[in-house]
């Protein structure tokens, strides 16, 4: 049932209100589209029309953004999107002090302070801190890999581990490696690029390459893991859905004392031949009853990228369910 909700923003600061609304009301339009409502205002007096839960969410978002703008000149669209996701998933309270009283895990890295966006990311970091083996499963854009890398960097700089190993299976997503130019390293490098990007964001370019040169950080194809035992290491397997059962077993038996293993994957994007079972699906079935193994499942509601990415993921989920 449609209803109207009226509220005032306090204090009445016209400059801040203009920045809240955005150029040509771009921020208001972004909120309107996400919540399927209509927003109008006259100065600090706002009116929101739409379904009751969404009008309340709009009030929370507008008041929260208005508070943020007390210390910022603007709030970028991507941050607005993340805040909308938080509110829509009921992960923040409806008053201005929504983040107070809810202690969140934050990861300090040399380049940034990483905070979870939403309930599932918070749970993910909690499970990573408490379990030696963790599976993070869900669609693209939910932060599975980035948070795993940030956790690895945090444990490295705090001395909890001595080495970080990040790996991926080099499986073609419609392309053939043999037709790509260059030697093996150059052929495989594009598959590992997302992992480099996460390290650059948390460590910086120079520090990342320095640690790689000193063999403190290792980024390698999954095949390079065979026959090794890694102690006091933080080991991440990305794109785990593209491993075979044999590869997954090989990987899961690599870590030694003082090590932690994170496996991420998206079960909707398996690039293996149709007659080969995904090693990730196989492992989840075999290990599901082990108490020492953590599992966090993300959904389209946890997508933290451009709002269109979430809509794309949801569209594919609906198509698959049909």
C-alpha positions as a Markdown table, in Angstrom:
| # | Residue | x | y | z |
|---|---|---|---|---|
| 1 | Unk | 0.0 | 0.0 | 0.0 |
| 2 | Unk | 1.4 | 3.4 | -1.0 |
| 3 | Unk | 1.9 | 6.0 | 1.7 |
| 4 | Unk | 3.5 | 9.4 | 2.1 |
| 5 | Unk | 6.2 | 10.1 | 4.7 |
| 6 | Unk | 7.3 | 13.6 | 5.7 |
| 7 | Unk | 10.4 | 14.5 | 7.6 |
| 8 | Unk | 12.9 | 17.3 | 8.1 |
| 9 | Unk | 16.7 | 17.3 | 7.8 |
| 10 | Unk | 18.4 | 18.9 | 10.7 |
| 11 | Unk | 20.2 | 21.3 | 10.8 |
| 12 | Unk | 18.7 | 23.3 | 7.9 |
| 13 | Unk | 21.9 | 23.8 | 5.8 |
| 14 | Unk | 21.0 | 24.6 | 2.2 |
| 15 | Unk | 24.5 | 24.0 | 0.9 |
| 16 | Unk | 24.6 | 20.5 | 2.4 |
| 17 | Unk | 21.1 | 19.8 | 1.1 |
| 18 | Unk | 22.2 | 20.7 | -2.4 |
| 19 | Unk | 25.1 | 18.4 | -2.1 |
| 20 | Unk | 22.8 | 15.7 | -0.8 |
| 21 | Unk | 20.4 | 16.0 | -3.7 |
| 22 | Unk | 23.4 | 15.9 | -6.2 |
| 23 | Unk | 23.8 | 17.6 | -9.6 |
| 24 | Unk | 20.3 | 17.7 | -11.2 |
| 25 | Unk | 19.0 | 15.6 | -8.3 |
| 26 | Unk | 21.2 | 12.6 | -9.3 |
| 27 | Unk | 21.4 | 11.2 | -5.7 |
| 28 | Unk | 17.6 | 11.5 | -5.2 |
| 29 | Unk | 17.1 | 9.7 | -8.5 |
| 30 | Unk | 19.5 | 6.9 | -7.6 |
| 31 | Unk | 17.6 | 6.4 | -4.3 |
| 32 | Unk | 14.2 | 6.6 | -6.1 |
| 33 | Unk | 15.2 | 3.9 | -8.6 |
| 34 | Unk | 16.7 | 1.6 | -6.0 |
| 35 | Unk | 13.7 | 1.8 | -3.6 |
| 36 | Unk | 11.0 | 2.3 | -6.2 |
| 37 | Unk | 9.7 | 5.5 | -4.6 |
| 38 | Unk | 9.3 | 9.2 | -5.3 |
| 39 | Unk | 11.1 | 11.9 | -3.4 |
| 40 | Unk | 10.3 | 15.6 | -3.3 |
| 41 | Unk | 11.7 | 18.4 | -1.1 |
| 42 | Unk | 11.4 | 22.1 | -0.3 |
| 43 | Unk | 14.6 | 23.0 | 1.4 |
| 44 | Unk | 15.1 | 20.7 | 4.4 |
| 45 | Unk | 11.5 | 19.4 | 4.3 |
| 46 | Unk | 11.3 | 16.1 | 2.5 |
| 47 | Unk | 8.3 | 14.0 | 1.3 |
| 48 | Unk | 8.7 | 10.4 | 0.2 |
| 49 | Unk | 5.9 | 8.4 | -1.5 |
| 50 | Unk | 5.8 | 4.7 | -1.9 |
| 51 | Unk | 5.4 | 1.4 | -0.1 |
| 52 | Unk | 5.8 | 1.7 | 3.7 |
| 53 | Unk | 9.0 | -0.3 | 4.2 |
| 54 | Unk | 10.7 | 1.6 | 1.3 |
| 55 | Unk | 9.7 | 5.0 | 2.5 |
| 56 | Unk | 11.1 | 4.3 | 5.9 |
| 57 | Unk | 14.3 | 3.0 | 4.2 |
| 58 | Unk | 14.5 | 6.2 | 2.2 |
| 59 | Unk | 14.3 | 8.3 | 5.3 |
| 60 | Unk | 17.1 | 6.3 | 6.9 |
| 61 | Unk | 19.3 | 6.6 | 3.8 |
| 62 | Unk | 18.7 | 10.4 | 3.3 |
| 63 | Unk | 19.3 | 11.1 | 7.0 |
| 64 | Unk | 22.4 | 8.9 | 7.0 |
| 65 | Unk | 23.9 | 10.5 | 3.9 |
| 66 | Unk | 23.1 | 14.0 | 5.3 |
| 67 | Unk | 25.1 | 13.1 | 8.4 |
| 68 | Unk | 28.0 | 11.9 | 6.3 |
| 69 | Unk | 28.0 | 15.2 | 4.3 |
| 70 | Unk | 28.8 | 17.1 | 7.5 |
| 71 | Unk | 32.4 | 15.9 | 7.2 |
| 72 | Unk | 32.5 | 15.2 | 3.4 |
| 73 | Unk | 32.1 | 17.5 | 0.4 |
| 74 | Unk | 30.2 | 14.7 | -1.5 |
| 75 | Unk | 29.3 | 11.0 | -1.3 |
| 76 | Unk | 30.2 | 9.1 | -4.5 |
| 77 | Unk | 27.5 | 7.0 | -6.2 |
| 78 | Unk | 29.2 | 3.7 | -5.4 |
| 79 | Unk | 29.1 | 4.6 | -1.6 |
| 80 | Unk | 25.5 | 5.6 | -1.9 |
| 81 | Unk | 24.8 | 2.2 | -3.5 |
| 82 | Unk | 26.5 | 0.3 | -0.7 |
| 83 | Unk | 24.6 | 2.3 | 1.9 |
| 84 | Unk | 21.4 | 1.5 | 0.1 |
| 85 | Unk | 22.2 | -2.2 | 0.1 |
| 86 | Unk | 23.0 | -2.0 | 3.8 |
| 87 | Unk | 19.6 | -0.4 | 4.6 |
| 88 | Unk | 17.6 | -2.5 | 2.3 |
| 89 | Unk | 19.1 | -5.7 | 3.8 |
| 90 | Unk | 18.2 | -4.4 | 7.2 |
| 91 | Unk | 21.8 | -4.3 | 8.3 |
| 92 | Unk | 21.6 | -0.8 | 9.7 |
| 93 | Unk | 19.2 | 0.8 | 12.1 |
| 94 | Unk | 16.9 | 3.6 | 11.3 |
| 95 | Unk | 18.4 | 6.3 | 13.3 |
| 96 | Unk | 21.5 | 8.5 | 12.5 |
| 97 | Unk | 23.7 | 6.5 | 14.8 |
| 98 | Unk | 23.1 | 3.2 | 12.9 |
| 99 | Unk | 26.7 | 2.0 | 13.1 |
| 100 | Unk | 27.1 | 2.7 | 16.9 |
| 101 | Unk | 26.7 | -0.2 | 19.2 |
| 102 | Unk | 27.4 | -2.7 | 16.4 |
| 103 | Unk | 31.0 | -3.6 | 16.7 |
| 104 | Unk | 32.3 | -4.5 | 13.2 |
| 105 | Unk | 35.5 | -6.2 | 12.3 |
| 106 | Unk | 37.8 | -3.9 | 10.4 |
| 107 | Unk | 41.0 | -4.9 | 8.7 |
| 108 | Unk | 43.9 | -2.5 | 8.7 |
| 109 | Unk | 46.1 | -2.6 | 5.7 |
| 110 | Unk | 48.9 | -0.3 | 4.6 |
| 111 | Unk | 46.7 | 1.4 | 1.9 |
| 112 | Unk | 43.2 | 1.3 | 3.4 |
| 113 | Unk | 41.0 | 0.4 | 6.3 |
| 114 | Unk | 38.7 | -2.4 | 5.1 |
| 115 | Unk | 35.2 | -2.5 | 6.7 |
| 116 | Unk | 32.5 | -5.1 | 5.9 |
| 117 | Unk | 29.5 | -3.9 | 3.8 |
| 118 | Unk | 26.5 | -5.7 | 5.2 |
| 119 | Unk | 25.7 | -8.6 | 7.4 |
| 120 | Unk | 27.2 | -11.4 | 5.2 |
| 121 | Unk | 30.5 | -9.6 | 4.8 |
| 122 | Unk | 30.7 | -9.1 | 8.5 |
| 123 | Unk | 29.9 | -12.8 | 9.1 |
| 124 | Unk | 32.6 | -13.7 | 6.5 |
| 125 | Unk | 35.3 | -11.8 | 8.3 |
| 126 | Unk | 34.2 | -13.3 | 11.6 |
| 127 | Unk | 34.4 | -16.9 | 10.2 |
| 128 | Unk | 37.8 | -16.2 | 8.6 |
| 129 | Unk | 39.1 | -15.0 | 12.0 |
| 130 | Unk | 37.8 | -18.2 | 13.8 |
| 131 | Unk | 38.3 | -21.0 | 11.3 |
| 132 | Unk | 41.3 | -22.5 | 9.6 |
| 133 | Unk | 39.5 | -23.5 | 6.4 |
| 134 | Unk | 36.7 | -21.2 | 5.1 |
| 135 | Unk | 34.6 | -21.4 | 1.9 |
| 136 | Unk | 33.1 | -18.1 | 0.6 |
| 137 | Unk | 30.5 | -18.9 | -2.0 |
| 138 | Unk | 28.4 | -16.5 | -4.0 |
| 139 | Unk | 28.0 | -14.4 | -7.2 |
| 140 | Unk | 30.4 | -11.8 | -8.6 |
| 141 | Unk | 30.7 | -8.5 | -6.8 |
| 142 | Unk | 30.0 | -9.7 | -3.3 |
| 143 | Unk | 33.6 | -9.1 | -2.0 |
| 144 | Unk | 34.6 | -12.7 | -1.5 |
| 145 | Unk | 38.1 | -12.4 | -3.0 |
| 146 | Unk | 38.8 | -8.8 | -1.9 |
| 147 | Unk | 38.0 | -9.5 | 1.8 |
| 148 | Unk | 40.0 | -12.7 | 1.7 |
| 149 | Unk | 43.1 | -10.8 | 0.3 |
| 150 | Unk | 42.6 | -8.0 | 2.8 |
| 151 | Unk | 42.4 | -10.5 | 5.7 |
| 152 | Unk | 45.6 | -12.1 | 4.3 |
| 153 | Unk | 47.4 | -8.8 | 4.2 |
| 154 | Unk | 46.3 | -7.9 | 7.7 |
| 155 | Unk | 47.6 | -11.2 | 9.1 |
| 156 | Unk | 50.9 | -10.7 | 7.2 |
| 157 | Unk | 51.6 | -7.2 | 8.5 |
| 158 | Unk | 50.6 | -8.2 | 12.0 |
| 159 | Unk | 53.0 | -11.2 | 12.0 |
| 160 | Unk | 50.3 | -13.9 | 12.3 |
| 161 | Unk | 51.6 | -15.5 | 9.1 |
| 162 | Unk | 54.9 | -15.4 | 7.3 |
| 163 | Unk | 53.7 | -15.9 | 3.8 |
| 164 | Unk | 50.7 | -15.2 | 1.6 |
| 165 | Unk | 49.9 | -17.6 | -1.3 |
| 166 | Unk | 47.1 | -16.7 | -3.7 |
| 167 | Unk | 46.2 | -19.1 | -6.5 |
| 168 | Unk | 43.6 | -19.7 | -9.2 |
| 169 | Unk | 42.9 | -22.6 | -11.6 |
| 170 | Unk | 43.8 | -21.5 | -15.2 |
| 171 | Unk | 40.6 | -22.6 | -16.8 |
| 172 | Unk | 39.5 | -21.1 | -20.1 |
| 173 | Unk | 36.1 | -19.3 | -20.0 |
| 174 | Unk | 35.4 | -19.8 | -23.7 |
| 175 | Unk | 39.0 | -19.1 | -24.8 |
| 176 | Unk | 41.9 | -21.4 | -25.4 |
| 177 | Unk | 45.2 | -20.8 | -23.7 |
| 178 | Unk | 47.1 | -22.3 | -26.5 |
| 179 | Unk | 46.0 | -19.6 | -28.9 |
| 180 | Unk | 47.1 | -16.7 | -26.6 |
| 181 | Unk | 50.5 | -15.1 | -27.4 |
| 182 | Unk | 53.5 | -15.4 | -25.1 |
| 183 | Unk | 55.1 | -18.0 | -22.8 |
| 184 | Unk | 53.3 | -19.9 | -20.0 |
| 185 | Unk | 53.7 | -17.0 | -17.5 |
| 186 | Unk | 52.2 | -14.5 | -20.0 |
| 187 | Unk | 49.4 | -16.8 | -20.9 |
| 188 | Unk | 48.4 | -17.4 | -17.2 |
| 189 | Unk | 48.9 | -13.8 | -16.0 |
| 190 | Unk | 45.5 | -12.5 | -17.1 |
| 191 | Unk | 43.8 | -15.2 | -15.0 |
| 192 | Unk | 45.7 | -13.9 | -11.9 |
| 193 | Unk | 45.1 | -10.2 | -12.6 |
| 194 | Unk | 42.1 | -9.8 | -10.2 |
| 195 | Unk | 44.3 | -11.1 | -7.4 |
| 196 | Unk | 47.0 | -8.6 | -8.2 |
| 197 | Unk | 44.3 | -5.8 | -8.2 |
| 198 | Unk | 43.2 | -6.7 | -4.7 |
| 199 | Unk | 46.8 | -6.7 | -3.4 |
| 200 | Unk | 47.4 | -3.3 | -5.1 |
| 201 | Unk | 44.4 | -1.8 | -3.3 |
| 202 | Unk | 45.5 | -3.1 | 0.1 |
| 203 | Unk | 49.3 | -2.9 | -0.1 |
| 204 | Unk | 50.1 | -0.6 | -3.0 |
| 205 | Unk | 52.1 | -1.3 | -6.2 |
| 206 | Unk | 55.6 | -1.0 | -4.8 |
| 207 | Unk | 55.1 | -3.0 | -1.6 |
| 208 | Unk | 53.2 | -5.8 | -3.5 |
| 209 | Unk | 56.0 | -6.2 | -6.0 |
| 210 | Unk | 58.7 | -6.0 | -3.3 |
| 211 | Unk | 57.0 | -8.8 | -1.3 |
| 212 | Unk | 56.5 | -10.9 | -4.4 |
| 213 | Unk | 60.2 | -10.4 | -5.2 |
| 214 | Unk | 61.2 | -11.5 | -1.7 |
| 215 | Unk | 58.8 | -14.5 | -2.0 |
| 216 | Unk | 56.7 | -13.3 | 0.9 |
| 217 | Unk | 53.7 | -13.1 | -1.4 |
| 218 | Unk | 53.3 | -15.7 | -4.1 |
| 219 | Unk | 50.7 | -15.6 | -6.9 |
| 220 | Unk | 50.6 | -18.7 | -9.0 |
| 221 | Unk | 48.4 | -21.0 | -11.0 |
| 222 | Unk | 46.9 | -23.9 | -9.0 |
| 223 | Unk | 49.1 | -26.5 | -10.7 |
| 224 | Unk | 52.2 | -24.9 | -9.0 |
| 225 | Unk | 50.8 | -26.0 | -5.6 |
| 226 | Unk | 51.3 | -29.7 | -6.1 |
| 227 | Unk | 53.8 | -31.4 | -3.8 |
| 228 | Unk | 54.1 | -28.5 | -1.3 |
| 229 | Unk | 53.4 | -28.1 | 2.4 |
| 230 | Unk | 52.9 | -24.5 | 3.6 |
| 231 | Unk | 53.3 | -23.6 | 7.3 |
| 232 | Unk | 52.4 | -20.2 | 8.8 |
| 233 | Unk | 50.9 | -19.2 | 5.5 |
| 234 | Unk | 47.6 | -17.6 | 4.5 |
| 235 | Unk | 46.5 | -19.4 | 1.3 |
| 236 | Unk | 43.7 | -18.3 | -0.9 |
| 237 | Unk | 42.1 | -20.3 | -3.8 |
| 238 | Unk | 40.0 | -18.1 | -6.0 |
| 239 | Unk | 37.5 | -19.3 | -8.6 |
| 240 | Unk | 37.4 | -22.6 | -6.8 |
| 241 | Unk | 34.4 | -23.7 | -8.8 |
| 242 | Unk | 36.7 | -24.3 | -11.7 |
| 243 | Unk | 38.8 | -27.0 | -10.0 |
| 244 | Unk | 38.3 | -30.7 | -10.5 |
| 245 | Unk | 37.7 | -32.9 | -7.4 |
| 246 | Unk | 41.4 | -34.1 | -7.7 |
| 247 | Unk | 42.7 | -30.6 | -7.9 |
| 248 | Unk | 40.6 | -29.5 | -4.9 |
| 249 | Unk | 41.8 | -32.4 | -2.8 |
| 250 | Unk | 45.4 | -31.6 | -3.7 |
| 251 | Unk | 45.0 | -28.0 | -2.7 |
| 252 | Unk | 43.2 | -28.6 | 0.6 |
| 253 | Unk | 46.0 | -30.9 | 1.7 |
| 254 | Unk | 48.7 | -28.3 | 1.1 |
| 255 | Unk | 48.5 | -26.3 | 4.3 |
| 256 | Unk | 50.5 | -27.1 | 7.5 |
| 257 | Unk | 50.8 | -25.7 | 11.0 |
| 258 | Unk | 49.8 | -22.1 | 11.6 |
| 259 | Unk | 48.2 | -21.8 | 8.2 |
| 260 | Unk | 44.8 | -20.6 | 7.1 |
| 261 | Unk | 43.0 | -21.5 | 3.9 |
| 262 | Unk | 40.2 | -19.6 | 2.1 |
| 263 | Unk | 38.4 | -20.9 | -0.9 |
| 264 | Unk | 36.1 | -18.6 | -2.9 |
| 265 | Unk | 33.9 | -19.5 | -5.8 |
| 266 | Unk | 30.7 | -18.8 | -7.7 |
| 267 | Unk | 28.7 | -22.0 | -8.4 |
| 268 | Unk | 26.8 | -20.3 | -11.2 |
| 269 | Unk | 30.0 | -19.7 | -13.3 |
| 270 | Unk | 31.6 | -23.1 | -13.7 |
| 271 | Unk | 33.8 | -23.2 | -16.8 |
| 272 | Unk | 34.7 | -26.9 | -16.7 |
| 273 | Unk | 33.6 | -29.3 | -19.4 |
| 274 | Unk | 30.0 | -30.5 | -18.7 |
| 275 | Unk | 31.2 | -34.1 | -17.9 |
| 276 | Unk | 33.5 | -33.0 | -15.1 |
| 277 | Unk | 32.2 | -32.3 | -11.5 |
| 278 | Unk | 33.3 | -29.1 | -9.9 |
| 279 | Unk | 35.8 | -29.7 | -7.1 |
| 280 | Unk | 34.2 | -27.0 | -5.1 |
| 281 | Unk | 30.7 | -28.7 | -5.2 |
| 282 | Unk | 32.4 | -32.0 | -4.4 |
| 283 | Unk | 34.3 | -30.5 | -1.4 |
| 284 | Unk | 31.3 | -28.8 | 0.0 |
| 285 | Unk | 29.4 | -32.1 | 0.0 |
| 286 | Unk | 32.3 | -34.0 | 1.6 |
| 287 | Unk | 33.3 | -31.5 | 4.3 |
| 288 | Unk | 29.9 | -30.1 | 5.3 |
| 289 | Unk | 29.8 | -31.8 | 8.6 |
| 290 | Unk | 33.3 | -30.8 | 9.8 |
| 291 | Unk | 33.1 | -28.3 | 12.6 |
| 292 | Unk | 36.5 | -26.8 | 11.8 |
| 293 | Unk | 35.3 | -25.8 | 8.4 |
| 294 | Unk | 33.5 | -22.4 | 7.9 |
| 295 | Unk | 31.1 | -21.7 | 5.1 |
| 296 | Unk | 29.5 | -18.3 | 4.2 |
| 297 | Unk | 27.1 | -18.1 | 1.3 |
| 298 | Unk | 26.5 | -14.7 | -0.4 |
| 299 | Unk | 23.5 | -13.8 | -2.6 |
| 300 | Unk | 22.7 | -11.1 | -5.1 |
| 301 | Unk | 21.6 | -8.9 | -2.2 |
| 302 | Unk | 25.3 | -8.8 | -1.1 |
| 303 | Unk | 26.6 | -7.4 | -4.4 |
| 304 | Unk | 28.7 | -4.4 | -3.7 |
| 305 | Unk | 29.5 | -3.3 | -7.2 |
| 306 | Unk | 27.6 | -1.0 | -9.6 |
| 307 | Unk | 23.8 | -1.4 | -9.0 |
| 308 | Unk | 23.4 | -2.8 | -12.5 |
| 309 | Unk | 25.6 | -5.8 | -11.5 |
| 310 | Unk | 23.1 | -6.7 | -8.8 |
| 311 | Unk | 20.2 | -6.5 | -11.3 |
| 312 | Unk | 22.1 | -8.7 | -13.7 |
| 313 | Unk | 22.9 | -11.3 | -11.1 |
| 314 | Unk | 19.2 | -11.3 | -10.0 |
| 315 | Unk | 18.0 | -11.7 | -13.6 |
| 316 | Unk | 20.3 | -14.7 | -14.1 |
| 317 | Unk | 19.0 | -16.2 | -10.9 |
| 318 | Unk | 15.4 | -15.8 | -12.0 |
| 319 | Unk | 16.1 | -17.3 | -15.4 |
| 320 | Unk | 17.8 | -20.3 | -13.8 |
| 321 | Unk | 14.9 | -20.8 | -11.4 |
| 322 | Unk | 12.5 | -20.9 | -14.4 |
